[in-house]
Amino acid sequence: MKELEALKRALQEGLDGHRAGPELRRRTLERARAEVRAKEKRGARFLLLVAVPALAAFAILLFLSMSEVRQARPDDIASESTSSSSIRPSMSPPPPSSDSPPSPPRLAVSKVVIPPYMPAGYKVSEVVTETRDSRAEDAVVIRYSALDDGELEWRRSAKPNRERVEGFEPVRVGDRPAWIRTAGNGDVVLIWEDDKYKYSIVGRITEGDAKLMAQSIYIGLQDGREEEKR
Amino acid sequence: MLSPSEPSPERGIGDSGERGLSAWMDRYGDAVLRTALFRLKDRQKAEDVYQEVFLRVYRSEVSLQDIANPKAWILKVTLNACRDAERRPWWRQAPLLGRHSRETTESVERTAVLAETNRELWRAVSALAEPFRMCVLLYYYHELSTREIGDVLGVSEGTVRSRLHRARQLLKATLEGGGDDA
């Protein structure tokens, strides 16, 4: 016990003379403050170099995507309905005004039919309108994609003039003349026209699928016109 | 167990943090410095450890009230910082000119004004192997329990008891003139 007390005293006498003086405390506090300042600087640099450009890029992307959405007007485009009755009278172009010069018909895409027949494996990936010059809507395009990277496009566009169809094989879509060919890259192209529009189907499908698709569109359009008459 | 075992390094510092740091230094500044000094036997290195320990406390914003046993906790942080300091390569340990206070350039043994009998005891303790020395310091100087020492050193209570017993034997043998391999 006596030795243990002596041990305690020896430790106390050996160590108690050492104190953390005010200078050491001050230096420690200064280092802590310096760390805070450095951390704030790092934060400001991060904001300047990373956060602000990232936010700006995000805002630009958001703006661009909103513009695309406005252009496509998805709320105006009919949902992916397979009913042929989804053709609405508004498919018809607006009546031309009597004093304006004759111009190619403008497409009203307030309602667009999604072709009821869809080749196996394909699904609709996007519906867009394409605009050139000052015309409101020159074409309506429905794009399809398949899991095996196949791509397919159905396009309805204004018909400014008749196209040459050399190299195509004549077929019929309903009572309309149509032309079909398989391109060198394997894409099938089927085009036909009615009084107002030109239609085309282009994609990696069989000619039979292209004809069935065209037929389903034709029937849908006919139904729509009959409804319009009634 | 001590809780938390180590402060997390990436937390905010504010005015309250600075006040908290002052409270920590008021209460445990001397204990931290002395422990580092005892372990490292170098005043400059001990001061570096002192700063490092309180910077860790500052970053973690741990207040005295947050910790169940603040003394044991800060001693554990101190010993960890000592270990880190010892691992640091020598060129990073070299002090910069004027970086350390003038009051603090002498070694423990030179500044300790000890009575002759205590001087012998002090030397005997200083000559003990590291695990025994730290147990002796924490038990006889900081007056921690064997359980707390176990938490600080990361060993079992039984190991602490055994080390203390062995340390006493070694000290006795040394003081009686029959010192062995301690």
Interface residues (C-beta under 8 A of the other chain):
Chain A: E3 L4 A6 L7 K8 R9 A10 L11 Q12 E13 G14 L15 D16 G17 H18 R19 A20 G21 E23 L24 R25 R27 T28 L29 R31 A32 R33 E35 V36 K39
Chain B: I13 G17 E18 L21 S22 M25 G29 D30 V32 L33 R34 L37 F38 R43 E47 Y50 Q51 F54 L55 Y58 R59 S101 E103 T104 V108 E109 T111 A112 V113 L114 A115 T117 N118 R119 L121 W122 V125 V136 L137 Y140 Y141 R168 L171 K172
